[in-house]
Amino acid sequence: MPEGPSIVLLREAAARFKGKTVRGVSGNSTLDLACLEGRRVRAVRSWGKHFLLEFSHVSLRIHLMMFGS
């Protein structure tokens, strides 16, 4: 199970996607992720145990199901 520092490593690895355009989206979500296709990634951030991909009008928050302090 990943810990807090793993989120920082994920953010650093995903930083290369900043400025890139999303070509396809898939995953387990209750929301329609298709709205992200064609959007440009404006920022890649982490906040606590949350990983964030920011777009012009929406942010995608990913929680890797880590619990504890």
Summary of the structure (lengths in Angstrom):
residues: 69
radius of gyration: 12.4
end to end distance: 13.4
largest distance: 36.6
contacts: 144
relative contact order: 0.25
helix: 26%
strand: 25%
